[in-house]
């Protein structure tokens, strides 16, 4: 187990496959990237540039998840007295359930947000490579 992140885990996977004398080209993650590149390669340069601009918008946009992460605490703060009265009424354990659901939803939302950004960067890099290759 490694705590160095996905890039290092991917490196370790590549290294394991190389040691087993398996072809690195058949790793699922590389096949997925190749499929994306092949698809974009079949599109004309002008349309690739339009797709690139859209991907920049997607990468730069904040999206609904950061809005959720910042707005929900303020919403809860506005109604904190009513929420406290409801959640902590006479030994009720509703606050535990509420806290768990809120933290779980928050964690999943943040993970999804950063994965979406990572995919946008992947697409942008592929588009830049293809556009650059065609301009040479």
N, CA, C and O atoms as CSV, one atom per row, in Angstrom:
chain,resi,resn,atom,element,x,y,z
A,1,UNK,N,N,0.849,-1.177,0.000
A,1,UNK,CA,C,0.000,0.000,0.000
A,1,UNK,C,C,0.893,1.238,0.000
A,1,UNK,O,O,1.892,1.302,0.716
A,2,UNK,N,N,0.516,2.208,-0.807
A,2,UNK,CA,C,1.311,3.418,-0.939
A,2,UNK,C,C,0.426,4.630,-0.686
A,2,UNK,O,O,-0.710,4.689,-1.155
A,3,UNK,N,N,0.955,5.592,0.056
A,3,UNK,CA,C,0.226,6.827,0.322
A,3,UNK,C,C,0.759,7.978,-0.520
A,3,UNK,O,O,0.553,9.142,-0.179
A,4,UNK,N,N,1.439,7.665,-1.612
A,4,UNK,CA,C,2.056,8.695,-2.439
A,4,UNK,C,C,1.138,9.192,-3.548
A,4,UNK,O,O,1.550,10.049,-4.330
A,5,UNK,N,N,-0.048,8.705,-3.643
A,5,UNK,CA,C,-0.986,9.202,-4.639
A,5,UNK,C,C,-1.136,8.268,-5.825
A,5,UNK,O,O,-0.433,7.266,-5.956
A,6,UNK,N,N,-2.078,8.631,-6.686
A,6,UNK,CA,C,-2.416,7.796,-7.834
A,6,UNK,C,C,-1.284,7.681,-8.846
A,6,UNK,O,O,-1.113,6.628,-9.461
A,7,UNK,N,N,-0.510,8.742,-9.028
A,7,UNK,CA,C,0.590,8.687,-10.007
A,7,UNK,C,C,1.617,7.633,-9.591
A,7,UNK,O,O,2.104,6.869,-10.425
A,8,UNK,N,N,1.936,7.598,-8.317
A,8,UNK,CA,C,2.918,6.610,-7.852
A,8,UNK,C,C,2.337,5.192,-7.905
A,8,UNK,O,O,3.046,4.242,-8.236
A,9,UNK,N,N,1.067,5.053,-7.584
A,9,UNK,CA,C,0.423,3.736,-7.688
A,9,UNK,C,C,0.452,3.242,-9.134
A,9,UNK,O,O,0.676,2.060,-9.395
A,10,UNK,N,N,0.221,4.165,-10.068
A,10,UNK,CA,C,0.253,3.803,-11.479
A,10,UNK,C,C,1.669,3.388,-11.883
A,10,UNK,O,O,1.844,2.413,-12.615
A,11,UNK,N,N,2.662,4.113,-11.416
A,11,UNK,CA,C,4.056,3.747,-11.678
A,11,UNK,C,C,4.345,2.343,-11.146
A,11,UNK,O,O,4.970,1.534,-11.832
A,12,UNK,N,N,3.895,2.058,-9.940
A,12,UNK,CA,C,4.123,0.732,-9.357
A,12,UNK,C,C,3.442,-0.351,-10.196
A,12,UNK,O,O,3.992,-1.437,-10.379
A,13,UNK,N,N,2.250,-0.052,-10.700
A,13,UNK,CA,C,1.538,-1.011,-11.555
A,13,UNK,C,C,2.304,-1.260,-12.846
A,13,UNK,O,O,2.425,-2.403,-13.288
A,14,UNK,N,N,2.820,-0.197,-13.452
A,14,UNK,CA,C,3.623,-0.344,-14.664
A,14,UNK,C,C,4.864,-1.180,-14.388
A,14,UNK,O,O,5.217,-2.060,-15.173
A,15,UNK,N,N,5.514,-0.906,-13.287
A,15,UNK,CA,C,6.727,-1.617,-12.921
A,15,UNK,C,C,6.447,-3.109,-12.678
A,15,UNK,O,O,7.228,-3.963,-13.098
A,16,UNK,N,N,5.330,-3.421,-11.999
A,16,UNK,CA,C,4.955,-4.827,-11.764
A,16,UNK,C,C,4.708,-5.541,-13.090
A,16,UNK,O,O,5.165,-6.669,-13.281
A,17,UNK,N,N,3.992,-4.895,-14.004
A,17,UNK,CA,C,3.702,-5.517,-15.297
A,17,UNK,C,C,4.969,-5.742,-16.106
A,17,UNK,O,O,5.097,-6.762,-16.783
A,18,UNK,N,N,5.902,-4.807,-16.044
A,18,UNK,CA,C,7.152,-4.960,-16.772
A,18,UNK,C,C,7.955,-6.138,-16.221
A,18,UNK,O,O,8.561,-6.893,-16.982
A,19,UNK,N,N,7.957,-6.288,-14.907
A,19,UNK,CA,C,8.701,-7.389,-14.282
A,19,UNK,C,C,8.087,-8.742,-14.615
A,19,UNK,O,O,8.792,-9.748,-14.688
A,20,UNK,N,N,6.757,-8.765,-14.820
A,20,UNK,CA,C,6.079,-10.016,-15.186
A,20,UNK,C,C,6.175,-10.289,-16.679
A,20,UNK,O,O,5.621,-11.270,-17.175
A,21,UNK,N,N,6.871,-9.431,-17.383
A,21,UNK,CA,C,7.048,-9.512,-18.829
A,21,UNK,C,C,5.724,-9.405,-19.587
A,21,UNK,O,O,5.573,-9.937,-20.686
A,22,UNK,N,N,4.764,-8.699,-18.966
A,22,UNK,CA,C,3.517,-8.397,-19.660
A,22,UNK,C,C,3.712,-7.097,-20.429
A,22,UNK,O,O,4.536,-6.260,-20.059
A,23,UNK,N,N,2.958,-6.942,-21.484
A,23,UNK,CA,C,3.055,-5.717,-22.260
A,23,UNK,C,C,2.408,-4.573,-21.489
A,23,UNK,O,O,1.272,-4.681,-21.028
A,24,UNK,N,N,3.137,-3.497,-21.360
A,24,UNK,CA,C,2.620,-2.316,-20.664
A,24,UNK,C,C,1.479,-1.696,-21.462
A,24,UNK,O,O,0.600,-1.056,-20.885
A,25,UNK,N,N,1.481,-1.877,-22.773
A,25,UNK,CA,C,0.453,-1.275,-23.629
A,25,UNK,C,C,-0.947,-1.798,-23.347
A,25,UNK,O,O,-1.929,-1.153,-23.715
A,26,UNK,N,N,-1.058,-2.962,-22.696
A,26,UNK,CA,C,-2.369,-3.568,-22.462
A,26,UNK,C,C,-2.951,-3.217,-21.094
A,26,UNK,O,O,-3.972,-3.776,-20.693
A,27,UNK,N,N,-2.322,-2.315,-20.393
A,27,UNK,CA,C,-2.863,-1.870,-19.105
A,27,UNK,C,C,-4.105,-1.026,-19.374
A,27,UNK,O,O,-4.113,-0.175,-20.264
A,28,UNK,N,N,-5.142,-1.274,-18.598
A,28,UNK,CA,C,-6.448,-0.642,-18.804
A,28,UNK,C,C,-6.352,0.880,-18.880
A,28,UNK,O,O,-6.960,1.490,-19.759
A,29,UNK,N,N,-5.602,1.498,-17.975
A,29,UNK,CA,C,-5.508,2.954,-17.955
A,29,UNK,C,C,-4.874,3.507,-19.225
A,29,UNK,O,O,-5.306,4.543,-19.731
A,30,UNK,N,N,-3.855,2.828,-19.742
A,30,UNK,CA,C,-3.220,3.286,-20.982
A,30,UNK,C,C,-4.132,3.061,-22.179
A,30,UNK,O,O,-4.174,3.885,-23.093
A,31,UNK,N,N,-4.854,1.963,-22.180
A,31,UNK,CA,C,-5.802,1.674,-23.263
A,31,UNK,C,C,-6.882,2.757,-23.307
A,31,UNK,O,O,-7.284,3.206,-24.381
A,32,UNK,N,N,-7.337,3.159,-22.145
A,32,UNK,CA,C,-8.360,4.199,-22.053
A,32,UNK,C,C,-7.854,5.519,-22.649
A,32,UNK,O,O,-8.570,6.176,-23.404
A,33,UNK,N,N,-6.628,5.900,-22.310
A,33,UNK,CA,C,-6.037,7.128,-22.850
A,33,UNK,C,C,-5.858,6.999,-24.357
A,33,UNK,O,O,-6.122,7.945,-25.099
A,34,UNK,N,N,-5.411,5.834,-24.812
A,34,UNK,CA,C,-5.232,5.618,-26.255
A,34,UNK,C,C,-6.561,5.729,-26.993
A,34,UNK,O,O,-6.618,6.298,-28.084
A,35,UNK,N,N,-7.619,5.196,-26.415
A,35,UNK,CA,C,-8.942,5.301,-27.043
A,35,UNK,C,C,-9.384,6.766,-27.175
A,35,UNK,O,O,-9.932,7.169,-28.202
A,36,UNK,N,N,-9.140,7.545,-26.132
A,36,UNK,CA,C,-9.491,8.971,-26.183
A,36,UNK,C,C,-8.682,9.667,-27.266
A,36,UNK,O,O,-9.226,10.439,-28.055
A,37,UNK,N,N,-7.386,9.394,-27.304
A,37,UNK,CA,C,-6.503,10.019,-28.304
A,37,UNK,C,C,-6.909,9.622,-29.726
A,37,UNK,O,O,-6.933,10.463,-30.625
A,38,UNK,N,N,-7.224,8.351,-29.924
A,38,UNK,CA,C,-7.645,7.877,-31.245
A,38,UNK,C,C,-8.925,8.580,-31.684
A,38,UNK,O,O,-9.049,8.981,-32.841
A,39,UNK,N,N,-9.864,8.728,-30.776
A,39,UNK,CA,C,-11.107,9.419,-31.099
A,39,UNK,C,C,-10.837,10.865,-31.514
A,39,UNK,O,O,-11.313,11.318,-32.555
A,40,UNK,N,N,-10.070,11.585,-30.693
A,40,UNK,CA,C,-9.770,12.981,-31.020
A,40,UNK,C,C,-8.957,13.108,-32.302
A,40,UNK,O,O,-9.099,14.093,-33.027
A,41,UNK,N,N,-8.126,12.150,-32.585
A,41,UNK,CA,C,-7.314,12.180,-33.800
A,41,UNK,C,C,-8.170,12.086,-35.053
A,41,UNK,O,O,-7.747,12.520,-36.124
A,42,UNK,N,N,-9.364,11.528,-34.934
A,42,UNK,CA,C,-10.251,11.381,-36.094
A,42,UNK,C,C,-11.048,12.658,-36.387
A,42,UNK,O,O,-11.839,12.696,-37.330
A,43,UNK,N,N,-10.842,13.684,-35.589
A,43,UNK,CA,C,-11.602,14.929,-35.726
A,43,UNK,C,C,-10.707,16.000,-36.355
A,43,UNK,O,O,-9.502,16.041,-36.103
A,44,UNK,N,N,-11.311,16.865,-37.175
A,44,UNK,CA,C,-10.529,17.921,-37.843
A,44,UNK,C,C,-10.000,18.935,-36.819
A,44,UNK,O,O,-10.535,19.061,-35.717
A,45,UNK,N,N,-8.947,19.648,-37.206
A,45,UNK,CA,C,-8.232,20.554,-36.302
A,45,UNK,C,C,-9.120,21.678,-35.772
A,45,UNK,O,O,-9.056,22.003,-34.586
A,46,UNK,N,N,-9.933,22.266,-36.618
A,46,UNK,CA,C,-10.805,23.361,-36.172
A,46,UNK,C,C,-11.736,22.888,-35.055
A,46,UNK,O,O,-11.900,23.573,-34.045
A,47,UNK,N,N,-12.337,21.728,-35.240
A,47,UNK,CA,C,-13.241,21.188,-34.225
A,47,UNK,C,C,-12.474,20.821,-32.957
A,47,UNK,O,O,-12.983,20.998,-31.850
A,48,UNK,N,N,-11.243,20.309,-33.115
A,48,UNK,CA,C,-10.407,20.021,-31.942
A,48,UNK,C,C,-10.175,21.280,-31.120
A,48,UNK,O,O,-10.203,21.236,-29.890
A,49,UNK,N,N,-9.944,22.406,-31.796
A,49,UNK,CA,C,-9.738,23.664,-31.077
A,49,UNK,C,C,-10.997,24.072,-30.319
A,49,UNK,O,O,-10.919,24.561,-29.192
A,50,UNK,N,N,-12.146,23.871,-30.937
A,50,UNK,CA,C,-13.407,24.179,-30.250
A,50,UNK,C,C,-13.586,23.282,-29.017
A,50,UNK,O,O,-14.015,23.741,-27.958
A,51,UNK,N,N,-13.254,22.013,-29.175
A,51,UNK,CA,C,-13.338,21.080,-28.046
A,51,UNK,C,C,-12.362,21.504,-26.947
A,51,UNK,O,O,-12.684,21.455,-25.759
A,52,UNK,N,N,-11.159,21.922,-27.368
A,52,UNK,CA,C,-10.158,22.393,-26.412
A,52,UNK,C,C,-10.695,23.572,-25.599
A,52,UNK,O,O,-10.545,23.596,-24.378
A,53,UNK,N,N,-11.315,24.540,-26.258
A,53,UNK,CA,C,-11.862,25.697,-25.555
A,53,UNK,C,C,-12.925,25.268,-24.543
A,53,UNK,O,O,-12.991,25.785,-23.429
A,54,UNK,N,N,-13.740,24.328,-24.951
A,54,UNK,CA,C,-14.781,23.840,-24.037
A,54,UNK,C,C,-14.163,23.130,-22.826
A,54,UNK,O,O,-14.641,23.281,-21.701
A,55,UNK,N,N,-13.113,22.367,-23.061
A,55,UNK,CA,C,-12.441,21.669,-21.961
A,55,UNK,C,C,-11.793,22.666,-20.993
A,55,UNK,O,O,-11.790,22.443,-19.782
A,56,UNK,N,N,-11.252,23.753,-21.519
A,56,UNK,CA,C,-10.689,24.801,-20.659
A,56,UNK,C,C,-11.789,25.381,-19.784
A,56,UNK,O,O,-11.581,25.623,-18.595
A,57,UNK,N,N,-12.951,25.601,-20.367
A,57,UNK,CA,C,-14.090,26.105,-19.590
A,57,UNK,C,C,-14.442,25.130,-18.476
A,57,UNK,O,O,-14.661,25.537,-17.335
A,58,UNK,N,N,-14.497,23.840,-18.809
A,58,UNK,CA,C,-14.838,22.827,-17.804
A,58,UNK,C,C,-13.807,22.780,-16.682
A,58,UNK,O,O,-14.157,22.660,-15.508
A,59,UNK,N,N,-12.536,22.874,-17.056
A,59,UNK,CA,C,-11.471,22.825,-16.053
A,59,UNK,C,C,-11.499,24.060,-15.157
A,59,UNK,O,O,-11.268,23.967,-13.951
A,60,UNK,N,N,-11.783,25.218,-15.755
A,60,UNK,CA,C,-11.739,26.476,-15.018
A,60,UNK,C,C,-13.012,26.751,-14.221
A,60,UNK,O,O,-12.989,27.500,-13.245
A,61,UNK,N,N,-14.103,26.153,-14.632
A,61,UNK,CA,C,-15.361,26.396,-13.945
A,61,UNK,C,C,-15.366,25.794,-12.555
A,61,UNK,O,O,-14.769,24.746,-12.309
A,62,UNK,N,N,-16.044,26.470,-11.659
A,62,UNK,CA,C,-16.055,25.961,-10.285
A,62,UNK,C,C,-17.075,24.838,-10.118
A,62,UNK,O,O,-16.847,23.918,-9.333
A,63,UNK,N,N,-18.167,24.891,-10.823
A,63,UNK,CA,C,-19.141,23.821,-10.751
A,63,UNK,C,C,-20.006,23.873,-9.502
A,63,UNK,O,O,-19.858,24.759,-8.660
A,64,UNK,N,N,-20.894,22.928,-9.401
A,64,UNK,CA,C,-21.872,22.896,-8.317
A,64,UNK,C,C,-21.277,22.355,-7.018
A,64,UNK,O,O,-21.739,22.712,-5.934
A,65,UNK,N,N,-20.267,21.507,-7.113
A,65,UNK,CA,C,-19.731,20.868,-5.909
A,65,UNK,C,C,-19.057,21.879,-4.977
A,65,UNK,O,O,-19.353,21.865,-3.782
A,66,UNK,N,N,-18.166,22.758,-5.459
A,66,UNK,CA,C,-17.618,23.763,-4.545
A,66,UNK,C,C,-18.698,24.694,-3.970
A,66,UNK,O,O,-18.602,25.146,-2.829
A,67,UNK,N,N,-19.712,24.966,-4.774
A,67,UNK,CA,C,-20.826,25.761,-4.284
A,67,UNK,C,C,-21.514,25.036,-3.129
A,67,UNK,O,O,-21.846,25.648,-2.114
A,68,UNK,N,N,-21.722,23.752,-3.288
A,68,UNK,CA,C,-22.326,22.928,-2.241
A,68,UNK,C,C,-21.462,22.936,-0.981
A,68,UNK,O,O,-21.971,23.089,0.130
A,69,UNK,N,N,-20.163,22.772,-1.164
A,69,UNK,CA,C,-19.235,22.695,-0.034
A,69,UNK,C,C,-19.228,23.997,0.760
A,69,UNK,O,O,-19.096,23.973,1.984
A,70,UNK,N,N,-19.369,25.128,0.082
A,70,UNK,CA,C,-19.329,26.404,0.796
A,70,UNK,C,C,-20.697,26.905,1.234
A,70,UNK,O,O,-20.797,27.583,2.257
A,71,UNK,N,N,-21.747,26.594,0.495
A,71,UNK,CA,C,-23.067,27.133,0.801
A,71,UNK,C,C,-23.784,26.377,1.920
A,71,UNK,O,O,-24.465,26.990,2.743
A,72,UNK,N,N,-23.642,25.090,1.955
A,72,UNK,CA,C,-24.370,24.294,2.945
A,72,UNK,C,C,-23.999,24.686,4.380
A,72,UNK,O,O,-24.901,24.829,5.204
A,73,UNK,N,N,-22.712,24.867,4.719
A,73,UNK,CA,C,-22.410,25.293,6.096
A,73,UNK,C,C,-23.052,26.641,6.459
A,73,UNK,O,O,-23.514,26.828,7.584
A,74,UNK,N,N,-23.077,27.572,5.507
A,74,UNK,CA,C,-23.725,28.848,5.782
A,74,UNK,C,C,-25.224,28.669,5.974
A,74,UNK,O,O,-25.822,29.309,6.839
A,75,UNK,N,N,-25.816,27.823,5.191
A,75,UNK,CA,C,-27.246,27.532,5.340
A,75,UNK,C,C,-27.524,26.935,6.718
A,75,UNK,O,O,-28.477,27.322,7.392
A,76,UNK,N,N,-26.684,25.993,7.123
A,76,UNK,CA,C,-26.844,25.380,8.447
A,76,UNK,C,C,-26.629,26.408,9.552
A,76,UNK,O,O,-27.304,26.374,10.581
A,77,UNK,N,N,-25.695,27.312,9.338
A,77,UNK,CA,C,-25.432,28.358,10.323
A,77,UNK,C,C,-26.654,29.268,10.492
A,77,UNK,O,O,-26.991,29.661,11.609
A,78,UNK,N,N,-27.311,29.598,9.378
A,78,UNK,CA,C,-28.493,30.461,9.446
A,78,UNK,C,C,-29.600,29.858,10.307
A,78,UNK,O,O,-30.310,30.568,11.018
A,79,UNK,N,N,-29.728,28.553,10.230
A,79,UNK,CA,C,-30.791,27.873,10.966
A,79,UNK,C,C,-30.244,27.033,12.119
A,79,UNK,O,O,-30.851,26.036,12.510
A,80,UNK,N,N,-29.115,27.435,12.649
A,80,UNK,CA,C,-28.447,26.606,13.658
A,80,UNK,C,C,-29.297,26.392,14.898
A,80,UNK,O,O,-29.308,25.286,15.440
A,81,UNK,N,N,-30.003,27.402,15.363
A,81,UNK,CA,C,-30.829,27.242,16.572
A,81,UNK,C,C,-31.920,26.199,16.350
A,81,UNK,O,O,-32.113,25.316,17.186
A,82,UNK,N,N,-32.626,26.294,15.242
A,82,UNK,CA,C,-33.692,25.334,14.949
A,82,UNK,C,C,-33.125,23.931,14.730
A,82,UNK,O,O,-33.706,22.942,15.179
A,83,UNK,N,N,-31.997,23.853,14.043
A,83,UNK,CA,C,-31.381,22.552,13.776
A,83,UNK,C,C,-30.920,21.913,15.081
A,83,UNK,O,O,-31.116,20.716,15.294
A,84,UNK,N,N,-30.308,22.710,15.954
A,84,UNK,CA,C,-29.859,22.178,17.245
A,84,UNK,C,C,-31.032,21.677,18.079
A,84,UNK,O,O,-30.957,20.614,18.694
A,85,UNK,N,N,-32.101,22.439,18.096
A,85,UNK,CA,C,-33.277,22.010,18.864
A,85,UNK,C,C,-33.821,20.688,18.340
A,85,UNK,O,O,-34.226,19.823,19.117
A,86,UNK,N,N,-33.827,20.538,17.029
A,86,UNK,CA,C,-34.340,19.305,16.432
A,86,UNK,C,C,-33.397,18.125,16.652
A,86,UNK,O,O,-33.832,17.047,17.058
A,87,UNK,N,N,-32.106,18.327,16.385
A,87,UNK,CA,C,-31.146,17.224,16.440
A,87,UNK,C,C,-30.821,16.772,17.865
A,87,UNK,O,O,-30.518,15.599,18.085
A,88,UNK,N,N,-30.880,17.680,18.820
A,88,UNK,CA,C,-30.467,17.345,20.180
A,88,UNK,C,C,-31.647,17.243,21.148
A,88,UNK,O,O,-31.467,17.363,22.360
A,89,UNK,N,N,-32.825,17.028,20.630
A,89,UNK,CA,C,-33.998,16.972,21.506
A,89,UNK,C,C,-33.994,15.727,22.385
A,89,UNK,O,O,-33.971,14.603,21.884
A,90,UNK,N,N,-34.017,15.928,23.661
A,90,UNK,CA,C,-34.183,14.891,24.684
A,90,UNK,C,C,-33.431,13.590,24.398
A,90,UNK,O,O,-34.039,12.525,24.299
A,91,UNK,N,N,-32.149,13.682,24.271
A,91,UNK,CA,C,-31.328,12.481,24.122
A,91,UNK,C,C,-31.379,11.832,22.753
A,91,UNK,O,O,-30.938,10.694,22.590
A,92,UNK,N,N,-31.906,12.534,21.771
A,92,UNK,CA,C,-31.989,11.985,20.423
A,92,UNK,C,C,-30.595,11.827,19.827
A,92,UNK,O,O,-29.704,12.645,20.058
A,93,UNK,N,N,-30.431,10.776,19.068
A,93,UNK,CA,C,-29.150,10.528,18.392
A,93,UNK,C,C,-29.196,10.920,16.913
A,93,UNK,O,O,-28.366,10.483,16.117
A,94,UNK,N,N,-30.169,11.741,16.565
A,94,UNK,CA,C,-30.275,12.194,15.176
A,94,UNK,C,C,-29.040,12.971,14.728
A,94,UNK,O,O,-28.698,12.949,13.546
A,95,UNK,N,N,-28.377,13.644,15.635
A,95,UNK,CA,C,-27.205,14.445,15.272
A,95,UNK,C,C,-26.086,13.564,14.731
A,95,UNK,O,O,-25.312,13.989,13.873
A,96,UNK,N,N,-26.004,12.330,15.238
A,96,UNK,CA,C,-24.975,11.409,14.746
A,96,UNK,C,C,-25.266,11.044,13.293
A,96,UNK,O,O,-24.377,11.082,12.443
A,97,UNK,N,N,-26.509,10.693,13.020
A,97,UNK,CA,C,-26.912,10.351,11.661
A,97,UNK,C,C,-26.718,11.547,10.726
A,97,UNK,O,O,-26.172,11.405,9.632
A,98,UNK,N,N,-27.162,12.707,11.158
A,98,UNK,CA,C,-27.001,13.929,10.359
A,98,UNK,C,C,-25.527,14.202,10.068
A,98,UNK,O,O,-25.161,14.476,8.925
A,99,UNK,N,N,-24.691,14.129,11.083
A,99,UNK,CA,C,-23.261,14.395,10.922
A,99,UNK,C,C,-22.617,13.405,9.965
A,99,UNK,O,O,-21.822,13.792,9.109
A,100,UNK,N,N,-22.958,12.131,10.105
A,100,UNK,CA,C,-22.397,11.111,9.234
A,100,UNK,C,C,-22.807,11.351,7.783
A,100,UNK,O,O,-21.963,11.317,6.888
A,101,UNK,N,N,-24.083,11.592,7.547
A,101,UNK,CA,C,-24.573,11.813,6.179
A,101,UNK,C,C,-23.932,13.058,5.581
A,101,UNK,O,O,-23.522,13.053,4.420
A,102,UNK,N,N,-23.846,14.121,6.369
A,102,UNK,CA,C,-23.257,15.360,5.857
A,102,UNK,C,C,-21.778,15.171,5.516
A,102,UNK,O,O,-21.345,15.567,4.434
A,103,UNK,N,N,-21.008,14.582,6.406
A,103,UNK,CA,C,-19.576,14.393,6.163
A,103,UNK,C,C,-19.328,13.428,5.000
A,103,UNK,O,O,-18.420,13.646,4.197
A,104,UNK,N,N,-20.125,12.371,4.907
A,104,UNK,CA,C,-19.990,11.413,3.811
A,104,UNK,C,C,-20.276,12.100,2.475
A,104,UNK,O,O,-19.518,11.948,1.517
A,105,UNK,N,N,-21.372,12.852,2.418
A,105,UNK,CA,C,-21.738,13.567,1.193
A,105,UNK,C,C,-20.672,14.586,0.818
A,105,UNK,O,O,-20.335,14.734,-0.357
A,106,UNK,N,N,-20.150,15.277,1.801
A,106,UNK,CA,C,-19.108,16.268,1.565
A,106,UNK,C,C,-17.841,15.612,1.007
A,106,UNK,O,O,-17.260,16.109,0.042
A,107,UNK,N,N,-17.418,14.514,1.601
A,107,UNK,CA,C,-16.203,13.819,1.155
A,107,UNK,C,C,-16.366,13.295,-0.270
A,107,UNK,O,O,-15.477,13.479,-1.102
A,108,UNK,N,N,-17.474,12.654,-0.553
A,108,UNK,CA,C,-17.719,12.118,-1.901
A,108,UNK,C,C,-17.752,13.251,-2.924
A,108,UNK,O,O,-17.201,13.116,-4.016
A,109,UNK,N,N,-18.387,14.353,-2.579
A,109,UNK,CA,C,-18.486,15.489,-3.496
A,109,UNK,C,C,-17.116,16.052,-3.837
A,109,UNK,O,O,-16.845,16.355,-4.998
A,110,UNK,N,N,-16.265,16.193,-2.859
A,110,UNK,CA,C,-14.927,16.737,-3.093
A,110,UNK,C,C,-14.109,15.784,-3.966
A,110,UNK,O,O,-13.402,16.221,-4.875
A,111,UNK,N,N,-14.207,14.492,-3.689
A,111,UNK,CA,C,-13.482,13.497,-4.497
A,111,UNK,C,C,-13.942,13.550,-5.951
A,111,UNK,O,O,-13.120,13.561,-6.867
A,112,UNK,N,N,-15.247,13.583,-6.159
A,112,UNK,CA,C,-15.791,13.639,-7.522
A,112,UNK,C,C,-15.332,14.912,-8.222
A,112,UNK,O,O,-14.961,14.876,-9.396
A,113,UNK,N,N,-15.353,16.024,-7.517
A,113,UNK,CA,C,-14.943,17.302,-8.108
A,113,UNK,C,C,-13.509,17.247,-8.622
A,113,UNK,O,O,-13.239,17.668,-9.747
A,114,UNK,N,N,-12.590,16.735,-7.813
A,114,UNK,CA,C,-11.188,16.718,-8.234
A,114,UNK,C,C,-10.920,15.659,-9.300
A,114,UNK,O,O,-10.016,15.832,-10.118
A,115,UNK,N,N,-11.674,14.580,-9.309
A,115,UNK,CA,C,-11.535,13.602,-10.391
A,115,UNK,C,C,-12.000,14.194,-11.715
A,115,UNK,O,O,-11.380,13.971,-12.755
A,116,UNK,N,N,-13.096,14.950,-11.672
A,116,UNK,CA,C,-13.579,15.610,-12.887
A,116,UNK,C,C,-12.541,16.587,-13.424
A,116,UNK,O,O,-12.310,16.646,-14.632
A,117,UNK,N,N,-11.920,17.348,-12.542
A,117,UNK,CA,C,-10.869,18.275,-12.966
A,117,UNK,C,C,-9.693,17.521,-13.571
A,117,UNK,O,O,-9.128,17.958,-14.573
A,118,UNK,N,N,-9.321,16.397,-12.976
A,118,UNK,CA,C,-8.202,15.608,-13.495
A,118,UNK,C,C,-8.514,15.088,-14.895
A,118,UNK,O,O,-7.641,15.098,-15.763
A,119,UNK,N,N,-9.736,14.638,-15.126
A,119,UNK,CA,C,-10.106,14.164,-16.465
A,119,UNK,C,C,-10.085,15.303,-17.471
A,119,UNK,O,O,-9.672,15.113,-18.614
A,120,UNK,N,N,-10.524,16.482,-17.058
A,120,UNK,CA,C,-10.479,17.639,-17.965
A,120,UNK,C,C,-9.038,17.942,-18.371
A,120,UNK,O,O,-8.766,18.237,-19.535
A,121,UNK,N,N,-8.118,17.870,-17.412
A,121,UNK,CA,C,-6.703,18.116,-17.722
A,121,UNK,C,C,-6.169,17.067,-18.691
A,121,UNK,O,O,-5.425,17.401,-19.613
A,122,UNK,N,N,-6.537,15.815,-18.495
A,122,UNK,CA,C,-6.106,14.755,-19.416
A,122,UNK,C,C,-6.565,15.057,-20.838
A,122,UNK,O,O,-5.773,14.979,-21.777
A,123,UNK,N,N,-7.834,15.398,-20.999
A,123,UNK,CA,C,-8.367,15.705,-22.325
A,123,UNK,C,C,-7.661,16.917,-22.929
A,123,UNK,O,O,-7.346,16.926,-24.119
A,124,UNK,N,N,-7.415,17.937,-22.111
A,124,UNK,CA,C,-6.740,19.142,-22.600
A,124,UNK,C,C,-5.342,18.808,-23.104
A,124,UNK,O,O,-4.941,19.278,-24.169
A,125,UNK,N,N,-4.607,18.015,-22.364
A,125,UNK,CA,C,-3.246,17.654,-22.783
A,125,UNK,C,C,-3.255,16.856,-24.089
A,125,UNK,O,O,-2.417,17.082,-24.961
A,126,UNK,N,N,-4.189,15.937,-24.219
A,126,UNK,CA,C,-4.295,15.167,-25.472
A,126,UNK,C,C,-4.620,16.108,-26.632
A,126,UNK,O,O,-4.013,16.018,-27.699
A,127,UNK,N,N,-5.576,17.007,-26.421
A,127,UNK,CA,C,-5.943,17.959,-27.470
A,127,UNK,C,C,-4.762,18.840,-27.863
A,127,UNK,O,O,-4.524,19.070,-29.049
A,128,UNK,N,N,-4.023,19.332,-26.871
A,128,UNK,CA,C,-2.859,20.166,-27.168
A,128,UNK,C,C,-1.806,19.400,-27.956
A,128,UNK,O,O,-1.207,19.946,-28.882
A,129,UNK,N,N,-1.577,18.148,-27.600
A,129,UNK,CA,C,-0.616,17.321,-28.340
A,129,UNK,C,C,-1.041,17.154,-29.792
A,129,UNK,O,O,-0.228,17.317,-30.702
A,130,UNK,N,N,-2.300,16.832,-30.009
A,130,UNK,CA,C,-2.778,16.614,-31.378
A,130,UNK,C,C,-2.744,17.901,-32.195
A,130,UNK,O,O,-2.315,17.892,-33.349
A,131,UNK,N,N,-3.191,19.007,-31.606
A,131,UNK,CA,C,-3.173,20.289,-32.319
A,131,UNK,C,C,-1.732,20.690,-32.623
A,131,UNK,O,O,-1.432,21.167,-33.717
A,132,UNK,N,N,-0.840,20.491,-31.645
A,132,UNK,CA,C,0.582,20.807,-31.857
A,132,UNK,C,C,1.197,19.952,-32.944
A,132,UNK,O,O,1.956,20.456,-33.772
A,133,UNK,N,N,0.878,18.653,-32.955
A,133,UNK,CA,C,1.400,17.758,-33.998
A,133,UNK,C,C,0.940,18.188,-35.385
A,133,UNK,O,O,1.703,18.109,-36.348
A,134,UNK,N,N,-0.295,18.637,-35.488
A,134,UNK,CA,C,-0.829,19.036,-36.790
A,134,UNK,C,C,-0.263,20.365,-37.261
A,134,UNK,O,O,-0.198,20.616,-38.464
A,135,UNK,N,N,0.147,21.221,-36.332
A,135,UNK,CA,C,0.702,22.533,-36.701
A,135,UNK,C,C,2.161,22.445,-37.117
A,135,UNK,O,O,2.690,23.404,-37.677
A,136,UNK,N,N,2.820,21.336,-36.864
A,136,UNK,CA,C,4.239,21.181,-37.222
A,136,UNK,C,C,4.420,20.877,-38.687
A,136,UNK,O,O,5.550,20.718,-39.149
